[in-house]
Amino acid sequence: MFLLLLLHLWLSSTACLSSSLIEIQAWLQFMISSSDEGQVIVVYRADYGRRDITTCSDGRPDSQLQNVQCSSPNSTEYVANSCDGKKMCDIDIVGLFGTHDPNICKYLDTTYACFPAIHSVTCEGSVANLQCDEGQVIVVYWADFGRRDTTTCSDHRPKHEIQNVQCLNPTTKVADSCNGKSSCAIEASCSVFGDPCVGTYKYLEVNSLPLTLKP
């Protein structure tokens, strides 16, 4: 419990939190990016809809601004799955959320942080070895066992095993096993993480950072 509290305070004090608001149009894509070299995105919250009458209201008739209870329930999950662990990501908002009520002017409100990352990739069937220097412990803040592109862990693999790039399986099992330790080994396998997409060759991505323990 003390380690988790310490981690929360440390991350909160160093995270460069950002909030992005953007109006929805039929062709629009929403892009978020890490501002600093060597950092990756971690999404805390996302909300697509309308929560007030002032945001993205310029030039809009009052009739499009009055419903402030318009919200998509899967916004945070989708934006996090699309962006967590990346340095930059594009979200096709209309393709994702649809138009809902066309009489309401909607926007996507996203709060995210940029963290320095030790990025680890382990192909399915191999073992991920996380290790810190003396006096440090591992802090895992994002992990995914699946496939998000066609190039990672693709050598000598048939095309049909690497085409599904929507194989998303965020997991807390790496954090549960490794947080607070100076070294940790965990197998990148379906027996550990389950199989989010049968027939796709997967890999384990982990973003972590070393936390120096005070004497």
TIRO-2110 file (N, C-alpha, C; in Angstrom, 1 decimal):
// TIRO-2110
0.8, -1.2, 0.0, N, 1, A
0.0, 0.0, 0.0, CA, 1, A
0.9, 1.3, 0.0, C, 1, A
1.9, 1.3, 0.8, N, 2, A
2.8, 2.4, 0.8, CA, 2, A
3.5, 2.7, -0.5, C, 2, A
3.9, 1.6, -1.2, N, 3, A
4.5, 1.7, -2.5, CA, 3, A
3.5, 2.3, -3.5, C, 3, A
2.3, 1.9, -3.5, N, 4, A
1.3, 2.4, -4.4, CA, 4, A
1.0, 3.8, -4.1, C, 4, A
0.9, 4.2, -2.9, N, 5, A
0.7, 5.6, -2.5, CA, 5, A
1.9, 6.5, -3.0, C, 5, A
3.1, 6.0, -2.8, N, 6, A
4.3, 6.7, -3.2, CA, 6, A
4.3, 6.9, -4.7, C, 6, A
4.0, 5.8, -5.4, N, 7, A
3.9, 5.8, -6.9, CA, 7, A
2.9, 6.9, -7.3, C, 7, A
1.8, 6.9, -6.8, N, 8, A
0.7, 7.8, -7.2, CA, 8, A
1.2, 9.3, -7.0, C, 8, A
1.8, 9.6, -5.9, N, 9, A
2.3, 10.9, -5.6, CA, 9, A
3.4, 11.3, -6.6, C, 9, A
4.3, 10.4, -6.8, N, 10, A
5.4, 10.7, -7.7, CA, 10, A
5.0, 10.9, -9.1, C, 10, A
4.1, 10.1, -9.6, N, 11, A
3.7, 10.2, -11.0, CA, 11, A
2.9, 11.5, -11.1, C, 11, A
2.0, 11.8, -10.1, N, 12, A
1.2, 13.0, -10.2, CA, 12, A
2.0, 14.3, -10.2, C, 12, A
3.1, 14.3, -9.5, N, 13, A
3.9, 15.5, -9.4, CA, 13, A
4.8, 15.7, -10.6, C, 13, A
5.1, 14.7, -11.4, N, 14, A
5.9, 14.8, -12.6, CA, 14, A
5.2, 14.8, -13.9, C, 14, A
3.9, 14.3, -13.9, N, 15, A
3.2, 14.2, -15.2, CA, 15, A
2.9, 15.5, -15.8, C, 15, A
3.0, 15.6, -17.1, N, 16, A
2.6, 16.9, -17.8, CA, 16, A
1.2, 16.7, -18.3, C, 16, A
0.2, 16.9, -17.5, N, 17, A
-1.2, 16.7, -17.8, CA, 17, A
-1.6, 17.7, -18.9, C, 17, A
-2.4, 17.2, -19.8, N, 18, A
-2.9, 18.0, -20.9, CA, 18, A
-4.4, 17.7, -21.1, C, 18, A
-5.2, 18.7, -21.5, N, 19, A
-6.6, 18.5, -21.8, CA, 19, A
-6.8, 19.1, -23.2, C, 19, A
-7.4, 18.2, -24.1, N, 20, A
-7.6, 18.6, -25.4, CA, 20, A
-9.1, 18.6, -25.8, C, 20, A
-9.6, 19.7, -26.4, N, 21, A
-11.0, 19.7, -26.8, CA, 21, A
-11.1, 20.0, -28.3, C, 21, A
-11.9, 19.2, -29.0, N, 22, A
-12.0, 19.4, -30.4, CA, 22, A
-13.4, 19.2, -30.9, C, 22, A
-13.9, 20.0, -31.8, N, 23, A
-15.2, 19.9, -32.3, CA, 23, A
-15.3, 18.8, -33.3, C, 23, A
-16.4, 18.1, -33.4, N, 24, A
-16.6, 17.0, -34.3, CA, 24, A
-17.2, 17.5, -35.6, C, 24, A
-16.5, 17.1, -36.7, N, 25, A
-17.0, 17.3, -38.0, CA, 25, A
-16.8, 15.9, -38.8, C, 25, A
-17.5, 15.8, -39.9, N, 26, A
-17.6, 14.5, -40.5, CA, 26, A
-16.3, 13.9, -40.9, C, 26, A
-15.3, 14.8, -41.2, N, 27, A
-14.0, 14.3, -41.8, CA, 27, A
-12.9, 14.3, -40.7, C, 27, A
-13.2, 14.7, -39.5, N, 28, A
-12.1, 15.1, -38.6, CA, 28, A
-11.5, 13.9, -37.9, C, 28, A
-10.1, 14.0, -37.7, N, 29, A
-9.4, 13.1, -36.9, CA, 29, A
-8.8, 13.9, -35.7, C, 29, A
-8.7, 13.2, -34.6, N, 30, A
-8.2, 13.9, -33.4, CA, 30, A
-6.8, 13.3, -33.1, C, 30, A
-5.8, 14.1, -32.9, N, 31, A
-4.5, 13.7, -32.7, CA, 31, A
-4.0, 14.1, -31.4, C, 31, A
-3.4, 13.2, -30.6, N, 32, A
-2.7, 13.6, -29.4, CA, 32, A
-1.3, 13.1, -29.5, C, 32, A
-0.3, 13.8, -28.9, N, 33, A
1.0, 13.4, -29.0, CA, 33, A
1.8, 13.7, -27.8, C, 33, A
2.9, 13.0, -27.5, N, 34, A
3.8, 13.3, -26.4, CA, 34, A
4.7, 14.4, -26.8, C, 34, A
4.8, 15.4, -25.9, N, 35, A
5.5, 16.6, -26.2, CA, 35, A
7.0, 16.5, -26.1, C, 35, A
7.5, 15.5, -25.3, N, 36, A
8.9, 15.4, -25.0, CA, 36, A
9.5, 14.1, -25.6, C, 36, A
10.7, 14.1, -26.0, N, 37, A
11.4, 12.9, -26.6, CA, 37, A
11.5, 11.9, -25.5, C, 37, A
11.2, 10.6, -25.9, N, 38, A
11.4, 9.5, -25.0, CA, 38, A
10.2, 9.3, -24.1, C, 38, A
9.1, 10.1, -24.3, N, 39, A
7.9, 9.9, -23.5, CA, 39, A
6.8, 9.3, -24.3, C, 39, A
5.9, 8.7, -23.5, N, 40, A
4.7, 8.0, -24.2, CA, 40, A
3.4, 8.5, -23.5, C, 40, A
2.3, 8.3, -24.2, N, 41, A
1.0, 8.8, -23.8, CA, 41, A
0.4, 7.7, -22.8, C, 41, A
-0.2, 8.2, -21.8, N, 42, A
-1.1, 7.4, -20.9, CA, 42, A
-2.4, 8.2, -20.7, C, 42, A
-3.5, 7.7, -21.2, N, 43, A
-4.8, 8.4, -21.2, CA, 43, A
-5.5, 8.1, -19.8, C, 43, A
-5.9, 9.2, -19.2, N, 44, A
-6.7, 9.1, -17.9, CA, 44, A
-8.2, 9.1, -18.2, C, 44, A
-8.6, 9.9, -19.1, N, 45, A
-10.1, 10.1, -19.2, CA, 45, A
-10.3, 10.7, -20.6, C, 45, A
-11.4, 10.2, -21.2, N, 46, A
-11.9, 10.8, -22.5, CA, 46, A
-13.4, 10.8, -22.5, C, 46, A
-14.0, 11.8, -23.0, N, 47, A
-15.4, 12.0, -23.0, CA, 47, A
-15.9, 12.6, -24.3, C, 47, A
-16.7, 11.9, -25.1, N, 48, A
-17.2, 12.4, -26.4, CA, 48, A
-18.7, 12.7, -26.2, C, 48, A
-19.0, 13.9, -26.5, N, 49, A
-20.4, 14.3, -26.4, CA, 49, A
-20.5, 15.8, -26.1, C, 49, A
-21.3, 16.2, -25.1, N, 50, A
-21.4, 17.6, -24.7, CA, 50, A
-21.8, 17.6, -23.2, C, 50, A
-21.0, 18.4, -22.5, N, 51, A
-21.2, 18.5, -21.0, CA, 51, A
-21.5, 19.9, -20.6, C, 51, A
-21.4, 20.9, -21.5, N, 52, A
-21.7, 22.3, -21.1, CA, 52, A
-22.1, 23.0, -22.4, C, 52, A
-22.6, 24.2, -22.2, N, 53, A
-23.1, 25.0, -23.4, CA, 53, A
-22.1, 25.9, -24.0, C, 53, A
-20.9, 26.0, -23.4, N, 54, A
-19.9, 26.9, -23.9, CA, 54, A
-18.8, 26.3, -24.8, C, 54, A
-18.4, 25.1, -24.5, N, 55, A
-17.3, 24.5, -25.3, CA, 55, A
-17.7, 24.3, -26.7, C, 55, A
-16.8, 24.6, -27.7, N, 56, A
-17.1, 24.5, -29.1, CA, 56, A
-18.5, 25.0, -29.5, C, 56, A
-18.8, 26.2, -29.0, N, 57, A
-20.1, 26.8, -29.2, CA, 57, A
-20.1, 27.9, -30.2, C, 57, A
-18.9, 28.4, -30.7, N, 58, A
-18.8, 29.5, -31.6, CA, 58, A
-19.6, 29.2, -32.9, C, 58, A
-20.5, 30.1, -33.2, N, 59, A
-21.2, 30.0, -34.5, CA, 59, A
-22.3, 28.9, -34.5, C, 59, A
-22.6, 28.4, -33.4, N, 60, A
-23.6, 27.3, -33.3, CA, 60, A
-24.9, 27.8, -32.7, C, 60, A
-26.0, 27.4, -33.3, N, 61, A
-27.3, 27.8, -32.7, CA, 61, A
-27.5, 27.2, -31.3, C, 61, A
-28.3, 27.9, -30.5, N, 62, A
-28.6, 27.4, -29.2, CA, 62, A
-29.2, 26.0, -29.2, C, 62, A
-29.9, 25.6, -30.2, N, 63, A
-30.5, 24.3, -30.2, CA, 63, A
-29.5, 23.2, -30.2, C, 63, A
-28.3, 23.4, -30.7, N, 64, A
-27.3, 22.4, -30.8, CA, 64, A
-26.4, 22.3, -29.5, C, 64, A
-26.7, 23.2, -28.6, N, 65, A
-25.8, 23.3, -27.4, CA, 65, A
-26.6, 23.0, -26.1, C, 65, A
-27.9, 22.8, -26.1, N, 66, A
-28.7, 22.7, -24.9, CA, 66, A
-28.6, 21.3, -24.2, C, 66, A
-28.3, 20.3, -25.0, N, 67, A
-28.3, 18.9, -24.3, CA, 67, A
-26.9, 18.7, -23.8, C, 67, A
-26.7, 18.9, -22.5, N, 68, A
-25.4, 18.8, -21.8, CA, 68, A
-25.3, 17.4, -21.1, C, 68, A
-26.2, 16.5, -21.4, N, 69, A
-26.1, 15.1, -20.9, CA, 69, A
-25.8, 14.1, -21.9, C, 69, A
-25.1, 14.6, -23.0, N, 70, A
-24.7, 13.7, -24.1, CA, 70, A
-23.3, 13.2, -23.9, C, 70, A
-23.2, 11.9, -23.7, N, 71, A
-21.9, 11.3, -23.5, CA, 71, A
-21.8, 9.9, -24.0, C, 71, A
-20.7, 9.5, -24.6, N, 72, A
-20.5, 8.2, -25.1, CA, 72, A
-19.8, 7.4, -24.0, C, 72, A
-20.4, 6.3, -23.6, N, 73, A
-19.9, 5.5, -22.4, CA, 73, A
-18.5, 4.8, -22.6, C, 73, A
-18.1, 4.6, -23.9, N, 74, A
-16.9, 3.8, -24.2, CA, 74, A
-15.7, 4.7, -24.6, C, 74, A
-15.9, 6.0, -24.4, N, 75, A
-14.8, 7.0, -24.9, CA, 75, A
-13.5, 6.7, -24.3, C, 75, A
-13.4, 6.6, -23.0, N, 76, A
-12.1, 6.4, -22.3, CA, 76, A
-11.5, 5.1, -22.7, C, 76, A
-12.2, 4.0, -22.8, N, 77, A
-11.7, 2.7, -23.1, CA, 77, A
-11.1, 2.8, -24.5, C, 77, A
-11.8, 3.3, -25.5, N, 78, A
-11.4, 3.3, -26.9, CA, 78, A
-10.1, 4.2, -27.0, C, 78, A
-10.2, 5.4, -26.5, N, 79, A
-9.0, 6.3, -26.7, CA, 79, A
-7.8, 5.8, -26.0, C, 79, A
-8.0, 5.2, -24.8, N, 80, A
-6.8, 4.5, -24.1, CA, 80, A
-6.3, 3.4, -24.9, C, 80, A
-7.1, 2.5, -25.5, N, 81, A
-6.7, 1.4, -26.3, CA, 81, A
-5.9, 1.9, -27.5, C, 81, A
-6.4, 3.0, -28.1, N, 82, A
-5.8, 3.5, -29.3, CA, 82, A
-4.4, 4.2, -29.0, C, 82, A
-4.3, 4.8, -27.8, N, 83, A
-3.2, 5.7, -27.6, CA, 83, A
-2.2, 5.4, -26.6, C, 83, A
-2.6, 4.6, -25.6, N, 84, A
-1.7, 4.3, -24.5, CA, 84, A
-0.4, 3.6, -25.0, C, 84, A
0.7, 4.1, -24.5, N, 85, A
2.0, 3.5, -24.8, CA, 85, A
2.6, 4.0, -26.1, C, 85, A
1.9, 4.9, -26.8, N, 86, A
2.4, 5.4, -28.1, CA, 86, A
2.9, 6.9, -27.9, C, 86, A
3.8, 7.3, -28.8, N, 87, A
4.3, 8.7, -28.8, CA, 87, A
3.3, 9.6, -29.5, C, 87, A
2.5, 9.1, -30.4, N, 88, A
1.5, 9.8, -31.1, CA, 88, A
0.4, 8.9, -31.6, C, 88, A
-0.8, 9.4, -31.6, N, 89, A
-1.9, 8.6, -32.2, CA, 89, A
-3.0, 9.4, -32.8, C, 89, A
-3.6, 8.9, -33.8, N, 90, A
-4.8, 9.5, -34.5, CA, 90, A
-6.0, 8.7, -34.1, C, 90, A
-7.1, 9.4, -33.9, N, 91, A
-8.4, 8.8, -33.6, CA, 91, A
-9.4, 9.3, -34.6, C, 91, A
-10.0, 8.4, -35.3, N, 92, A
-11.1, 8.8, -36.2, CA, 92, A
-12.3, 8.9, -35.4, C, 92, A
-12.7, 10.1, -35.0, N, 93, A
-13.7, 10.3, -34.0, CA, 93, A
-15.1, 9.8, -34.5, C, 93, A
-15.4, 10.3, -35.7, N, 94, A
-16.7, 9.9, -36.2, CA, 94, A
-16.8, 8.4, -36.5, C, 94, A
-15.7, 7.9, -37.0, N, 95, A
-15.7, 6.4, -37.3, CA, 95, A
-15.9, 5.6, -36.0, C, 95, A
-15.3, 6.2, -34.9, N, 96, A
-15.4, 5.5, -33.6, CA, 96, A
-16.7, 5.6, -33.0, C, 96, A
-17.2, 6.9, -32.8, N, 97, A
-18.3, 7.1, -32.0, CA, 97, A
-19.6, 7.3, -32.8, C, 97, A
-19.5, 7.4, -34.1, N, 98, A
-20.7, 7.7, -34.9, CA, 98, A
-21.2, 9.1, -34.7, C, 98, A
-22.3, 9.4, -35.2, N, 99, A
-22.8, 10.8, -35.1, CA, 99, A
-23.7, 11.0, -34.0, C, 99, A
-24.3, 9.9, -33.4, N, 100, A
-25.3, 10.1, -32.3, CA, 100, A
-26.4, 11.0, -32.8, C, 100, A
-26.8, 12.0, -32.0, N, 101, A
-27.9, 12.9, -32.4, CA, 101, A
-27.2, 14.0, -33.2, C, 101, A
-27.6, 14.1, -34.5, N, 102, A
-27.0, 15.1, -35.4, CA, 102, A
-27.3, 16.5, -35.0, C, 102, A
-28.3, 16.7, -34.1, N, 103, A
-28.7, 18.0, -33.7, CA, 103, A
-27.9, 18.6, -32.6, C, 103, A
-27.0, 17.8, -32.1, N, 104, A
-26.1, 18.2, -31.0, CA, 104, A
-24.7, 18.4, -31.5, C, 104, A
-24.1, 19.5, -31.2, N, 105, A
-22.7, 19.8, -31.6, CA, 105, A
-21.8, 19.1, -30.5, C, 105, A
-21.0, 18.1, -30.8, N, 106, A
-20.3, 17.4, -29.9, CA, 106, A
-18.8, 17.7, -29.9, C, 106, A
-18.0, 17.2, -28.9, N, 107, A
-16.6, 17.4, -28.9, CA, 107, A
-16.0, 16.2, -28.1, C, 107, A
-14.7, 16.0, -28.3, N, 108, A
-14.0, 15.0, -27.5, CA, 108, A
-13.0, 15.7, -26.6, C, 108, A
-13.2, 15.4, -25.3, N, 109, A
-12.4, 16.0, -24.2, CA, 109, A
-11.5, 14.9, -23.6, C, 109, A
-10.2, 15.1, -23.8, N, 110, A
-9.3, 14.0, -23.4, CA, 110, A
-8.3, 14.6, -22.4, C, 110, A
-8.1, 13.9, -21.3, N, 111, A
-7.0, 14.2, -20.4, CA, 111, A
-6.0, 13.1, -20.4, C, 111, A
-4.7, 13.4, -20.6, N, 112, A
-3.7, 12.4, -20.7, CA, 112, A
-2.4, 13.0, -20.2, C, 112, A
-1.5, 12.0, -19.9, N, 113, A
-0.2, 12.4, -19.4, CA, 113, A
0.9, 11.8, -20.3, C, 113, A
2.1, 12.5, -20.2, N, 114, A
3.3, 12.0, -20.9, CA, 114, A
4.3, 11.5, -19.9, C, 114, A
4.7, 10.3, -20.0, N, 115, A
5.7, 9.7, -19.0, CA, 115, A
6.9, 9.2, -19.7, C, 115, A
8.1, 9.4, -19.1, N, 116, A
9.3, 8.8, -19.6, CA, 116, A
9.1, 7.3, -19.6, C, 116, A
9.6, 6.6, -20.7, N, 117, A
9.2, 5.2, -20.8, CA, 117, A
10.5, 4.4, -21.0, C, 117, A
10.5, 3.2, -20.3, N, 118, A
11.4, 2.1, -20.7, CA, 118, A
10.5, 1.1, -21.5, C, 118, A
10.6, 1.1, -22.8, N, 119, A
9.7, 0.3, -23.6, CA, 119, A
10.3, -1.1, -23.9, C, 119, A
9.5, -2.1, -23.5, N, 120, A
9.9, -3.5, -23.7, CA, 120, A
8.9, -4.2, -24.6, C, 120, A
9.4, -4.9, -25.6, N, 121, A
8.6, -5.7, -26.5, CA, 121, A
9.1, -7.2, -26.5, C, 121, A
8.2, -8.1, -26.2, N, 122, A
8.6, -9.5, -26.1, CA, 122, A
7.6, -10.3, -27.0, C, 122, A
8.1, -11.1, -28.0, N, 123, A
7.3, -11.8, -28.9, CA, 123, A
6.7, -13.0, -28.2, C, 123, A
5.5, -13.4, -28.6, N, 124, A
4.8, -14.5, -28.0, CA, 124, A
5.6, -15.7, -27.9, C, 124, A
5.6, -16.4, -26.8, N, 125, A
6.4, -17.6, -26.6, CA, 125, A
7.7, -17.3, -25.9, C, 125, A
8.1, -16.1, -25.8, N, 126, A
9.4, -15.7, -25.1, CA, 126, A
9.1, -15.1, -23.7, C, 126, A
10.1, -14.9, -23.0, N, 127, A
10.0, -14.4, -21.6, CA, 127, A
10.5, -12.9, -21.6, C, 127, A
9.6, -12.0, -21.0, N, 128, A
10.0, -10.6, -20.8, CA, 128, A
10.8, -10.6, -19.5, C, 128, A
12.0, -10.0, -19.5, N, 129, A
12.8, -9.8, -18.4, CA, 129, A
12.9, -8.3, -18.1, C, 129, A
12.3, -7.8, -17.0, N, 130, A
12.4, -6.4, -16.6, CA, 130, A
13.4, -6.3, -15.4, C, 130, A
14.2, -5.3, -15.5, N, 131, A
15.3, -5.2, -14.5, CA, 131, A
15.6, -3.8, -14.2, C, 131, A
15.9, -3.4, -13.0, N, 132, A
16.3, -2.1, -12.6, CA, 132, A
17.7, -2.1, -12.0, C, 132, A
18.3, -1.0, -11.9, N, 133, A
19.6, -0.9, -11.2, CA, 133, A
19.5, -1.0, -9.7, C, 133, A
20.6, -1.2, -9.0, N, 134, A
20.5, -1.4, -7.5, CA, 134, A
19.9, -0.1, -6.9, C, 134, A
19.1, -0.3, -5.9, N, 135, A
18.4, 0.8, -5.3, CA, 135, A
17.1, 1.3, -5.9, C, 135, A
16.8, 0.6, -7.0, N, 136, A
15.6, 1.0, -7.8, CA, 136, A
14.6, -0.2, -7.8, C, 136, A
13.3, 0.1, -8.1, N, 137, A
12.3, -0.9, -8.3, CA, 137, A
11.5, -0.6, -9.5, C, 137, A
10.9, -1.6, -10.1, N, 138, A
10.1, -1.5, -11.3, CA, 138, A
8.7, -0.9, -11.0, C, 138, A
8.3, 0.0, -11.9, N, 139, A
7.0, 0.5, -11.9, CA, 139, A
6.4, 0.4, -13.3, C, 139, A
5.4, -0.5, -13.4, N, 140, A
4.8, -0.8, -14.7, CA, 140, A
3.5, 0.1, -14.8, C, 140, A
3.4, 1.0, -15.8, N, 141, A
2.2, 1.8, -15.8, CA, 141, A
1.3, 1.5, -17.1, C, 141, A
1.8, 0.6, -17.9, N, 142, A
1.0, 0.2, -19.1, CA, 142, A
1.6, -1.1, -19.6, C, 142, A
0.7, -2.0, -20.0, N, 143, A
1.1, -3.3, -20.7, CA, 143, A
0.0, -3.8, -21.6, C, 143, A
0.3, -4.4, -22.7, N, 144, A
-0.7, -4.9, -23.6, CA, 144, A
-0.1, -6.2, -24.2, C, 144, A
-0.9, -7.2, -24.2, N, 145, A
-0.6, -8.4, -24.9, CA, 145, A
-1.5, -8.6, -26.1, C, 145, A
-1.0, -8.3, -27.3, N, 146, A
-1.9, -8.4, -28.5, CA, 146, A
-1.0, -8.0, -29.7, C, 146, A
-1.6, -7.3, -30.6, N, 147, A
-0.9, -6.8, -31.8, CA, 147, A
-1.5, -5.5, -32.3, C, 147, A
-0.6, -4.5, -32.4, N, 148, A
-1.1, -3.1, -32.8, CA, 148, A
-0.5, -2.6, -34.1, C, 148, A
0.4, -3.4, -34.7, N, 149, A
0.9, -3.1, -36.1, CA, 149, A
1.4, -4.4, -36.8, C, 149, A
1.8, -4.3, -38.0, N, 150, A
2.1, -5.5, -38.8, CA, 150, A
3.6, -5.7, -38.9, C, 150, A
4.4, -4.9, -38.2, N, 151, A
5.8, -5.1, -38.3, CA, 151, A
6.5, -5.7, -37.1, C, 151, A
6.0, -5.4, -35.9, N, 152, A
6.6, -5.9, -34.7, CA, 152, A
6.4, -7.4, -34.6, C, 152, A
7.5, -8.1, -34.2, N, 153, A
7.5, -9.6, -34.1, CA, 153, A
6.9, -10.2, -35.4, C, 153, A
7.3, -9.8, -36.5, N, 154, A
6.7, -10.3, -37.8, CA, 154, A
7.6, -11.2, -38.6, C, 154, A
8.9, -11.4, -38.2, N, 155, A
9.9, -12.2, -38.9, CA, 155, A
9.4, -13.6, -39.1, C, 155, A
9.4, -14.0, -40.4, N, 156, A
9.1, -15.4, -40.7, CA, 156, A
7.7, -15.8, -40.3, C, 156, A
6.8, -14.9, -40.2, N, 157, A
5.4, -15.2, -39.8, CA, 157, A
4.5, -15.0, -41.1, C, 157, A
3.6, -16.0, -41.3, N, 158, A
2.7, -15.8, -42.5, CA, 158, A
1.8, -14.6, -42.3, C, 158, A
1.4, -14.0, -43.5, N, 159, A
0.7, -12.7, -43.5, CA, 159, A
-0.5, -12.8, -42.7, C, 159, A
-1.3, -13.9, -42.7, N, 160, A
-2.5, -13.9, -42.0, CA, 160, A
-2.4, -13.8, -40.4, C, 160, A
-1.2, -14.1, -39.9, N, 161, A
-0.9, -14.0, -38.5, CA, 161, A
-0.6, -12.6, -38.0, C, 161, A
-0.4, -11.7, -38.9, N, 162, A
0.1, -10.4, -38.4, CA, 162, A
-0.8, -9.2, -39.0, C, 162, A
-1.9, -9.6, -39.6, N, 163, A
-2.8, -8.6, -40.2, CA, 163, A
-3.8, -7.9, -39.2, C, 163, A
-4.1, -8.6, -38.2, N, 164, A
-5.1, -8.0, -37.2, CA, 164, A
-4.4, -7.1, -36.3, C, 164, A
-4.5, -5.8, -36.6, N, 165, A
-3.8, -4.8, -35.8, CA, 165, A
-4.7, -4.1, -34.8, C, 165, A
-5.9, -4.7, -34.6, N, 166, A
-6.9, -4.3, -33.6, CA, 166, A
-7.0, -5.3, -32.5, C, 166, A
-5.9, -6.0, -32.3, N, 167, A
-5.9, -7.0, -31.3, CA, 167, A
-5.4, -6.4, -30.0, C, 167, A
-6.3, -5.8, -29.2, N, 168, A
-5.9, -5.0, -28.0, CA, 168, A
-6.3, -5.8, -26.8, C, 168, A
-5.4, -5.9, -25.9, N, 169, A
-5.6, -6.6, -24.6, CA, 169, A
-4.8, -6.0, -23.5, C, 169, A
-5.2, -4.7, -23.1, N, 170, A
-4.5, -4.1, -22.0, CA, 170, A
-4.6, -5.0, -20.7, C, 170, A
-3.5, -5.1, -20.0, N, 171, A
-3.5, -6.0, -18.9, CA, 171, A
-2.7, -5.4, -17.7, C, 171, A
-3.2, -5.7, -16.5, N, 172, A
-2.6, -5.3, -15.2, CA, 172, A
-1.7, -6.4, -14.7, C, 172, A
-1.6, -7.6, -15.3, N, 173, A
-0.9, -8.7, -14.8, CA, 173, A
0.6, -8.5, -14.7, C, 173, A
1.2, -7.7, -15.6, N, 174, A
2.6, -7.4, -15.5, CA, 174, A
2.8, -6.5, -14.3, C, 174, A
2.0, -5.5, -14.1, N, 175, A
2.2, -4.7, -12.9, CA, 175, A
2.0, -5.5, -11.6, C, 175, A
1.0, -6.3, -11.6, N, 176, A
0.7, -7.1, -10.4, CA, 176, A
1.9, -8.0, -10.1, C, 176, A
2.6, -8.5, -11.1, N, 177, A
3.7, -9.4, -10.9, CA, 177, A
5.0, -8.7, -10.6, C, 177, A
5.2, -7.5, -11.2, N, 178, A
6.5, -6.9, -11.2, CA, 178, A
6.7, -5.7, -10.4, C, 178, A
5.6, -4.9, -10.1, N, 179, A
5.8, -3.7, -9.4, CA, 179, A
6.4, -3.9, -8.0, C, 179, A
7.4, -3.0, -7.7, N, 180, A
8.1, -3.1, -6.4, CA, 180, A
9.3, -4.0, -6.4, C, 180, A
9.5, -4.7, -7.5, N, 181, A
10.7, -5.6, -7.5, CA, 181, A
11.8, -5.0, -8.3, C, 181, A
13.0, -5.5, -8.0, N, 182, A
14.2, -5.0, -8.8, CA, 182, A
14.4, -5.8, -10.1, C, 182, A
13.8, -7.0, -10.2, N, 183, A
13.8, -7.7, -11.4, CA, 183, A
12.6, -8.6, -11.5, C, 183, A
12.2, -8.9, -12.7, N, 184, A
11.0, -9.7, -12.8, CA, 184, A
11.0, -10.4, -14.2, C, 184, A
10.5, -11.6, -14.3, N, 185, A
10.4, -12.3, -15.5, CA, 185, A
8.9, -12.8, -15.7, C, 185, A
8.3, -12.6, -16.9, N, 186, A
7.0, -13.0, -17.1, CA, 186, A
6.9, -13.5, -18.6, C, 186, A
6.2, -14.6, -18.8, N, 187, A
6.1, -15.2, -20.1, CA, 187, A
5.1, -14.5, -21.0, C, 187, A
5.4, -14.1, -22.2, N, 188, A
4.4, -13.6, -23.1, CA, 188, A
3.7, -14.7, -23.8, C, 188, A
2.6, -15.1, -23.2, N, 189, A
1.9, -16.3, -23.7, CA, 189, A
0.4, -16.2, -23.4, C, 189, A
-0.4, -16.9, -24.1, N, 190, A
-1.8, -16.9, -23.9, CA, 190, A
-2.2, -17.6, -22.6, C, 190, A
-1.4, -18.5, -22.1, N, 191, A
-1.6, -19.2, -20.9, CA, 191, A
-1.6, -18.2, -19.7, C, 191, A
-0.8, -17.1, -19.9, N, 192, A
-0.7, -16.1, -18.8, CA, 192, A
-1.7, -15.0, -19.0, C, 192, A
-1.9, -14.5, -20.3, N, 193, A
-2.7, -13.3, -20.5, CA, 193, A
-4.1, -13.6, -21.2, C, 193, A
-4.3, -14.9, -21.6, N, 194, A
-5.5, -15.2, -22.4, CA, 194, A
-5.2, -14.9, -23.8, C, 194, A
-6.2, -15.3, -24.7, N, 195, A
-6.0, -15.1, -26.1, CA, 195, A
-7.0, -14.1, -26.7, C, 195, A
-6.6, -12.8, -26.9, N, 196, A
-7.5, -11.8, -27.3, CA, 196, A
-7.9, -11.9, -28.8, C, 196, A
-7.1, -12.7, -29.6, N, 197, A
-7.4, -12.8, -31.0, CA, 197, A
-6.8, -14.1, -31.5, C, 197, A
-7.6, -15.1, -31.6, N, 198, A
-7.1, -16.4, -32.0, CA, 198, A
-6.6, -16.4, -33.4, C, 198, A
-5.4, -17.0, -33.6, N, 199, A
-4.9, -17.0, -35.0, CA, 199, A
-3.9, -15.9, -35.3, C, 199, A
-3.8, -14.9, -34.4, N, 200, A
-2.9, -13.8, -34.6, CA, 200, A
-1.7, -14.0, -33.7, C, 200, A
-0.5, -13.8, -34.3, N, 201, A
0.7, -13.9, -33.5, CA, 201, A
0.9, -12.6, -32.7, C, 201, A
1.0, -12.7, -31.4, N, 202, A
1.0, -11.6, -30.5, CA, 202, A
2.3, -11.3, -29.9, C, 202, A
2.4, -10.2, -29.2, N, 203, A
3.6, -9.8, -28.5, CA, 203, A
3.1, -9.0, -27.2, C, 203, A
4.0, -9.0, -26.3, N, 204, A
3.8, -8.3, -25.0, CA, 204, A
4.6, -6.9, -25.0, C, 204, A
3.9, -5.8, -25.0, N, 205, A
4.5, -4.5, -24.8, CA, 205, A
4.3, -4.0, -23.4, C, 205, A
5.4, -3.5, -22.9, N, 206, A
5.4, -3.0, -21.5, CA, 206, A
6.1, -1.7, -21.4, C, 206, A
5.4, -0.7, -20.8, N, 207, A
6.1, 0.6, -20.5, CA, 207, A
6.2, 0.7, -19.0, C, 207, A
7.5, 0.9, -18.6, N, 208, A
7.8, 0.9, -17.2, CA, 208, A
8.8, 2.0, -16.9, C, 208, A
9.0, 2.3, -15.7, N, 209, A
10.1, 3.3, -15.3, CA, 209, A
10.7, 2.8, -14.0, C, 209, A
11.9, 3.1, -13.7, N, 210, A
12.6, 2.8, -12.5, CA, 210, A
12.3, 3.8, -11.4, C, 210, A
11.9, 3.3, -10.3, N, 211, A
11.6, 4.2, -9.1, CA, 211, A
12.7, 4.0, -8.1, C, 211, A
13.4, 5.1, -7.8, N, 212, A
14.5, 5.1, -6.8, CA, 212, A
14.0, 5.2, -5.4, C, 212, A
14.3, 4.2, -4.6, N, 213, A
13.8, 4.2, -3.2, CA, 213, A
14.7, 5.0, -2.4, C, 213, A
14.1, 5.9, -1.6, N, 214, A
14.8, 6.7, -0.7, CA, 214, A
15.3, 5.9, 0.5, C, 214, A
16.5, 6.1, 1.0, N, 215, A
17.0, 5.4, 2.1, CA, 215, A
16.3, 5.7, 3.4, C, 215, A
END
